[in-house]
Amino acid sequence: MTPIAIVLLMLIYFGILFLISHFVSKNNTGNEAFFKANKNSKWYLVAFGMIGTALSGVTFISVPGEVGNPETQFKYFQFVLGNAIGFIIIAKVLLPLYYRMNLTSIYGYFEQRLGIFSYKTAASIFLISRTIGSAFRLYLVVIVLQRYVFDYYGIPFAITVFISLLLIFAYTYKGGLKTIIITDTLQTVFLVSSVFLTIYFIASSLNFGVTEAFEAVKNSNYSKVFFYEDYLKGSYFLKQILGGIFVTIAMVGLDQDLMQKNLSCNNIKEAQKNMFTFTGIFVVINIFFLSVGALLYIYAAKNGIEVPTDLITGKPRTDLLFPEIAFHHLTLIPAIVFLLGLTAATFATTDSALTALTTSFCVDFLGMDKVENEAKSNMVRTRHFVHIGFSTLMFLVILLFNAINDASVVSMIFKIASYTYGPLLGLFCFGMFMKTKTVKDQFVPIICLISPAICFLISYNSATLFGNYVIDNELIIINGLITFLGLLLISKPATSQTEF
C-alpha cells in the first residue's frame, strides 16, 4: 500500500467524522451536551462505542505483537478475565453510587466525602494519568504512520503528532460527549470488522479455513493462556487476574473517561445494562486479537519475515510486526482493513480522553457545573481554551515519550497506570469502606505522592527483597493499599456516618 493511498484513505475517514460532528453538534454546543450528552444516550450505542475506547491502538498492535514472546503468549487473556470481573464490580458497586449522587465528574464524590483537598487531589491524579496514558496510546499509531507514510514525504515526527491531534480536536471541541457517542460507535464498527477481516485474510494467505485456522492457533507455540508454574514470575495466573480486576476498577471505574459515557445514560438500569453488554463483547474481541497475534507469527515464520527493528535503538519492535505484514506482505484490501482498524482504535480512545480531560478540568477546577444558567453561555469559550490546552499538553508528552521509550507500549502503559491510579484506588476504598472515619484533608496530597514513591522502590528492588519475586500487575494493589494505610494514619472520627 503506497503512502499516497494511505493519506487519501485517512482524509476520507476523517471527512466522515467531521460530517458526523457537524450534524450532531449543530444544535448541541452547550456544556450540558459536551459534559453529559444531555443525559439521553442510548445504552446500546454507549456499550458498543466503549469497545473502541477501551481497546485502543495498544490492543490492536501491541497485544498481537506480545503473543510471540515465549514468556507471554496468550498470558494477556488472564488479565482480560480479571478485567471482566472488574467491570462487573463497577456495574454493581460504583455506578449506583455515581447515579445516586448525580455526578458530572466522578471526583465530586470526594468533595462531599473527604474534603476539598482530597477532591482536587483525585481530579489531579486523573488529569495526569489520563494525559500520559492517552498520549502513549496515540504515540503508538503515530509511529506507525510516521514509519509507513510521513517518512516517505520527509515530514518530521512532531508534525505528524500535531496533525493527528489537530484532526481529533477539530471534530470534538464543539459537541464533546454528544459527538463522541456517535463517532465512537462508527469507529468501533471499523475496529471490530477489521479484527475479523484480518483473521480471514491471514488465514486465506496460509490456505486455512475457519477450522484449520482455529487448530493452527490452538496447536501453535503461541497459545498458552494460563501460567501456574512459577508464582515468582509476572505471568503467574493469580497476579494477572488480581491485577486485571484492580487495574480495571482504577482505570475504568475511577476514571472520568469511560464513566462519563456511562453517566450519559438516562438511568442506572440502562447504565448497568450497558456495562454488562460491553463486558461480554470485550472478552470475546480480545480472544480474536490474541488469535490475530498467533496467526501473524505463523505467517511470519512461514514467509521468513523478521520482527521489525526500532530505527533508533536497533532492537526488535513487536509493535511493528502487524503493520509490517499488513502494508508490505498482504494485498491492498487487507492493508486498508488494517489501517481503518488501527485508526479507529486509536482515535476513538484519544477523542474520548480529550473530552473527559476537558470535562474534569472544567467541572473540578473551574466549577462549570455550578454556574447559573444565564452565565453558562459565557463558559463555552473557556471550555474551548481548556480543550486546546490539553491537546497541546498531550502533544508535548508524546514528543517526550518518543525521545525516551524503548519498551513495548502495552507493558509501559500498565506499569505507569499502576503508579498513577493506585492512589485513586486507595482513596475510593477508604471513602467507601471507612464510613465512620474521615481524614485530615490537607495531608491527603502528601500521602498520594509518598505512596507511588514507595511502590517504585519496592518494585525496583523486588527481586532482591523478596527472593526473585517479580512484581507485575499487582503493583496497583500494593499502591492502593499503601495509600489506604497512609489515609488511616491521618484519619479522624467522622462527625456522622456518611451515606456515601
N, C-alpha and C positions, 0 to 999 in steps of 0.2 A: 504494500500500500504506500503510495507516494506521499510526501509531506503536503503537497498542494491538495490532494484528495482529503487528507485528514483535516486541513484547515477549512475546506468547504463544508465538510460534514459538521464540524464544530459550529460554524456560522449558522447552518440550518437548525441545528439543535438549540442554540441559544435564541435564535429567532422565534422558535415555537414558545420558549419560556417567556420571552418578552411579550408576546401576544397574550399569553395567559395572564401575565402580571397586569398588563394594561386593562384587560376586561374585568378581572377580579377586583382590582384596586380602584377602578373608575369612580365608584361611589363609596369606597371604604378606605379612606386615607387617614381617618382619625386614630387616636391612641387605643380606643376600645377594640377596633378591628386589628390593629397591629399587635396588641398585647394578648387579647383573648379570642380573636376571630369572632367577636360578638357573641360568644358562648353558644353558638349554634352549629358547630362542626358535626358532621355525621360520623358516628363511631367507626364504621367500616372503612371510610376514607382515611381516618386517623390511623387505624390499625395497619392498613396496607402501606400508607406513606411512611410510617415509623420504621418499616423494614429498611428502606433506603437510608434513613437517618442513622439507624443503629449499626448497620453493617459497614458502610463507608468503603473507600478505596483500599483501606487496610485489609479488610476481609477479602476483597476482590483479588488483590495481588499477593499480599504478604502471607495470608493463611495458606493458599495453594503452594506458595514457594517454600514454606516451612515444612511441608509434607516430606520433602526429600531428605531431611535431616534424620539419620537413624535414631537419634536421641528423642525425636519429637513425633514423627509420622502423623497419626491421627490423634495425638495427645490433646490437641485443641478441643476435641469433642467432649472430653471430660469437663473442660472449662465451660463449654456450652451447656452441658447438663446442669452445672451449678448456676449458670445464668438463668435457666428456665425456672429453677426453684426460687431464685431471687425475684424474678418477675411476678411470680405468684404471691410472694410475701409483700411486694409493693402494692399489688392489686387489693390485697386483703387488709393490710395494715396502714400503709402511708396514704393511699388515695382517699379513703374515708376521712382521715384527719384533714387533708388539704381541702376537701369539699366542705367539711363541717365548718372550717374556719373561713371559707370563701376567699382563698388567697389568690392574688395575681402573681406575686413572686412567692415561691415556697419558703423563702428565708424569712418572710414576715412572721413565721411561726416563732422564731427566736425572740423577736421584739416583745411578744406577749409572754413568752415562757421564761426567758432568762434575762433579757435586758438589751439595751441599745448597743453596747459593745459586742455582745455575742451575735446580735443581728448583723452588724456591719462586718464582723469577722467572717461569719458564714458566707455572706454575699461576696466578700473579697476573695475568699478561697475559691468560690465558684468562678469568678471572673478570671482569676489566674489559671485555674485548672482547665477551664473550657477553652480559653485563648490558646494555651500551649497545646492541648490535645487536638483541637481543630486545625491549628497551624501545622502540626505534624501530619495529620491526615491529608491535608491539601498538598503538603510538600511531596507526598508520595506520588500523586498524579502529576504534579508539575515536573518532577524529574523525568517521568516517562515522556511527557510532551516535549520537554527540553531535549531529551536524547534522540527522540524519533521524529521531531518536527522542527523545533526552533533552532537547534544547532545547524540544521541544513541551511537556514537562512542567515546564520551568524548573529542571531538575536541573543543578547545576554540573559542569563538566568533571572536576574532581577526584573527585567521587562516582562518575562513570561509570567512571573508571580503577579506583577502589577496588573497585567491584562486579565488574568484569571479572577482576581479579587474585584476588579472593576466590573466585570460581567456579572458577578454574583451581586454586588452592591446595586447594580442598575435595575435588577428585577425584584429586589426585596425591600428597598428603602421606603417605598410608599405603603404597600399593603401589609407587610410584615407577615404575621402568622396566618392571616386570611389568605394571602397568596401562597404561602409555604404549604398549607394543607393540600392545595390543588397541584402545585408543581411537583411536590414530593411524591404524590400518588402517581403522576405520569413518569417520574424518574424511576420509581420502584418497578413500574411495568417494564421499562427498559432493562433494569438491573436483573430482575427475575428471568425475563426472556433470554437475556444474554447468557446466564448460567446454563440454562437447559440447552440452548442452541450451541454453546461452546462444547458441552459434553457430546452433543450429536456430531459436530464437525470433527472433533478429535477422534471420536470412536470410528467415524466413517473413514478417516485417514489411516486408521490402524486396521481397517476392514473388520471392525467389530459391530455386531448387532447389539441390541439392548442387553440381552442375556450374557453375551460374550464380554461386553464392557464391564458389567457387574462382576462377573467371575474374575476378570483380569485385575480389577481393583482389589477384590477380596483376597486373591491369592498373591498379590504383589508384596514386595518388601516395604511398602509404604503405609499399610492399612492397619497397623496395630493401634487399638484405641485405648485400652486400659493398661496402666503401668502400676503393678502391685509389688514388683520385685525389690525395690530399694527405696525405703522411705527417706533416705538422706538426699535423694535427687529431687530437682524441681519438678520433674514429670510425674511424681508419685500421685496416685489416684486421689487420695483424700485431700492433698494440698490443692489440687486443681479444682475439685468440687467445692471445697470451702472458699477458695479464692474466687471462683466464679460466682458464688452466692453473694459474698460481701462486696466484690467489685461491682456487681450489678446493682445492689442496694445503694451503694455510694454513687456510682457513675450514672445511674438512671433514676432511681427513686429519690436521691438527694440532689439531683441535677436539674436546674431550671429548664434546660433544653427540651428533653423528652417529656418532662412533667408538664411543661407549658402546653403541649399538644393535648395531653390527657385532660387538662383543666379547661380546654376549649369545648369539651363535650357538654351537652345540656344538663346532665345529672350524673351521679355516681354510678348508677347501674350501667349506663352506656359507657362510661369510662372503664369500668371493670370488664365489660364485655369486649371492649377494645383491647385491653391488656391480655386477656386470655387467648383471644384470636391471634394477636401478634406473637405471643409466646409459641404457639403451635407452628406458625409459619417460620419463625426464627430458627427453631430447632431443625426443621426439615431442610430449609435452604442451606444451613451450614453443612449438613451431610453432603449436599451436592457440591459445595465449594471445596470440601476436602477431596471429594471424588475427582473434581477437576484437577486438583494438585497431583493426585496419583497418576491420572491419565497423561498429564503434561510430562512427568518424569519417565513414564513408559515410552511416550512418543520421542522424548529427547534421547533416551538410551537406544532406541531402535534406529534413529536417524543421525546418531553421532553428534548431537547438539550439546555444547558445553554451557554451564550456567554462566551468564554474562558477568564480567568483572566491573567493579567501580572504576570510572575513568581517573579518579584522583588517587585512591588508595591501592588499586590493583587487586583488591580482594573480591571473591565471588559475591554477587548480589542476587540472592534467590528472589528478591522482589521483582527482578527484571526478567525472569525466565518466561513468565506468561506473555508479557508484551513482545519479547524476542520471538517467540514461536508464532504469536498471532500476526505480527507485522512482517516477518521475514520468511516464514516457512509454511504458512497456510495461504489459502486463496483470498481474494478481495472480500468476499462476503463474511467469512469468519473474522477478518481484521476489523470490518465495520462493526460487527456484533460486539467484539471485544471493546472497541473504543467507546461505543454507546454505553455499555455496561459499566466501564471504569468511570466515565464522565458522570453518569447518573449516580453511581455510588458515592463518589467524592463530593460532587457539588450539592447533592441532597443533604449531606452531612454539614457542609460548610454554610450553606444558606440558612439552615435551621439554627446553627450555632450563632451566627451573627445576629439573628433575630432575638435569640434568647439572651445573648450578652447585652444587647441594646435594651431589652426589656428589664433585665435585672438592674442595670445601672440607673435607668430612668425611674424605676419604681423604688429600689432600695436606697439609692443615694440622692435622687432628685425629688422623690416623693410625688411622682406624677399621678399615682392612683388616688392621692388625697386632694388633688387640685379641684377647685369648684368648676362646675360645668362651663361657666362663662369664660374661664381662663384657659380651658383645655386647648382651644384652637391656637393659642399663643405658644403652646409647648411642642407643637408638631415640628417646627423648625429646629428647636433644641434637640428633639429626638433624631432628626436627620444628621445633626452635627455629631451626636453620640455614635450613630451608625458609621459615619465616616471615620471617627476616631478609632473604633475597634477594627475596622478594615485596615487602617494604617498600622495599628499595633500588630495585627496578625501578619502583615507583610514583613515587618521587621523581625518577628520571631522566626518566620520561615527562612529568611536570609541567615539568621544566626544559626539555626539548626543545620542548614546546608553547609555551613562552614565547619561544624564540629562533628557531625554524625558519621559513624562508620558501622552502625549496627542495624539489624533488621528492625524496620519501623514498628512492626506489631509488638515485639518484645519491649521496645523503648517506650511505647505509649503506655502499656500496662504497668511498667516499672515506675514511670513518673506519676501515673494516676494513684499508685499505692501511697506515694508521699503526699500528694496534694489533696486527695479525697479522704484520706484516713482521719484527719481532724474533723471533717464533716460527719463522718460515721460516729465518732466518739461524742460529738455534740448532740446529735439526734438521739443516740442511745441514752445519754444522760437525761435529756429533756423528757423522753418518753417513759423511762423506767424508774426514775428517781422522783416520783410525784411529790414527795414530802420535802424535797430539798431544792434550793436554788443556788446560785453561785455569786461570788464577789465579782461582779460583772467586768470591772476594769482590768482584771487579771487574765481574762479569757484569751485575748490575743497572744499573750506571752506563752500560755500553755500550748496554743496551736502552732507556735513557732518552735518550741522546745521539742515537741513530740516527733515531728519529722526528722529533726537533727539527731535525736536518739536512735530512731529507726535506721537512719543512714549508717551510723556507727555499728549497730547490731548487724545489719545486712552485709556491710563491707567486711566484717570480721567473723561472720557466722561459721565459716568452715573451721577457723581456729578456735573459736569459743565453744562450739557445740560438736566437735568431733566429726568434721567433714560434712555436717548438715548444711544443705544449700537452701536458703530461704527464697521462695518463688512468689506465687500469687498470694500466699498467706501473709505477706508483708503488710497488706492493708488492714488485716485483722489486728496485727501487733500494733500498728499505728493508731487504730481506733481505740484499742484497749489502753494504750499509754495515755492518750488524750482523755479517756474516760476517768482513769485513775487520777490524772492531774486535776480534772474538774472536781473530783471528790475532795482533793486536798484543799481546794479553795471554796468548797461548798459551805452552805449555812442553812439552817432550817427555814423552810418557806413559811410565810405568814399564814397561808392557807393552801390546802392541796389543790393543785391545778386540775382542770378538767381536760387539758390537752396533753 
